[in-house]
Amino acid sequence: MMISYNRKLISILAWASFSAVGGVCQNTTTPASPKPLVTDLYTADPSAHVFNGKIYIYPSHDIEANVPQDDEGGHFDMRDYHVYSMDKIDGKVTDHGVALDIKDVPWAGRQMWAPDAAYKNDTYYLYFPVKDKQDVFRIGVATSKSPTGPFKAEPAPIPGSFSIDPAVFTDTDGTTYMYFGGIWGGQLQRWHTGEYNASLKTDLGKDNEPALSAKVVRMSNDMLTFAEPVRDVQILDKNGKPLLAGDHDRRFFEGAWMHKYQGRYYFSYSTGDTHFLAYATSDSPYGPFTYQGTFMEPVTGWTTHHSIIEFKGRWYIFYHDVERSGKTHLRNIKVWELKRKPDGSLELIKP
């Protein structure tokens, strides 16, 4: 979710006006023209899941907060979450209303960024990053008996949590993991020693050293806490060497997602200031992961953030761009079919 105006900006290629309706239908058999799924609100960072045979989407809710733009994303000042559902990819999108509001999170200060959701123990869990009252990003959890909420937040953030972009993956053996982290405004660099250092604004400034890593941790059985110490998600090149911090076209920036295909673990993420979606694969949910390439070229706007699901035998990527507004902090979510080559590698998407 981070932005810098000192880096290359992607030009806005599309501008369209839409009427204020709850959703639109689209046909992903014509991938050259996916349309925004939601047109009455601005939505971003869509985490999609299939629960009970239906697609549920957990996005950020962008607003015009009139906060000046800065390198730490202060203008992304979101305050609540809506949940959306779809019975089919090209069907109606239903808005189920506010699922969680910042005023109902006792420890929260500001900026409710990209969430995710999971189901276990006959309960739905909403995981969300928000700055605490000391302006430090933590990850909270809220629960509901319905996938659409409303969700009730726990009174404190997950112990030991930090940074942004939680992505929760339940493996075929029932074990659940959280992947998280984001540099620059996501504050991951501020925790590289294990202690919080507010002076680090972007990364560590050491281009020839291994890049900062996303994090992975196994969740406890109750899904409310971490069951172990947090680990690094190491991404290696084809020669087994860690990607370097200066390798902005390939290194992790934010927006982690995990999916599994034919026994392989696919860790995908945003490269941030170079605006690609990239992926790496492993035989273990902990990695190390071998970098495989870019699978989505830059969208309009600065940020890029996605999720990947299988639905009725086909794979889809949910993502966002700025088609509706032309403004990088007022985004709209979309969906595109994700295709693979015979060896399981992901085909490149050119939005």
Buried (B, 14 or more C-beta within 10 A) or exposed (E): BBBBEEBEBBEBBEEEEBEEEBBBEBEBEEBEEBBBBBBEBBBBBBBBBEBEEBBBBBBBBBBEBEBEBEBBBBBBBBBBBBBBBBEEBEEEBBBBEBBBBBEBBEBBBBBBBBBBBBBBEEBBBBBBBBBBEEEBBBBBBBBBEEBBBBBEBBEBBBEEBBBBBBBBBBEEEEEBBBBBBBBBBBBBBBBBEEEEEEEBBBBEEEEEEBBBBBBBBBBEEEBBBBBEEBBBBBBBBEEEEBBBBEBBEBBBBBBBBBBBBEEEBBBBBBBBBBBBBBBBBBEEBBBBBBBBEBBBBBBBBBBBBBBBBEBEEEBBBBBBBBBBBBBBBBBBBBBBBBBEEEEEBBEEBEB
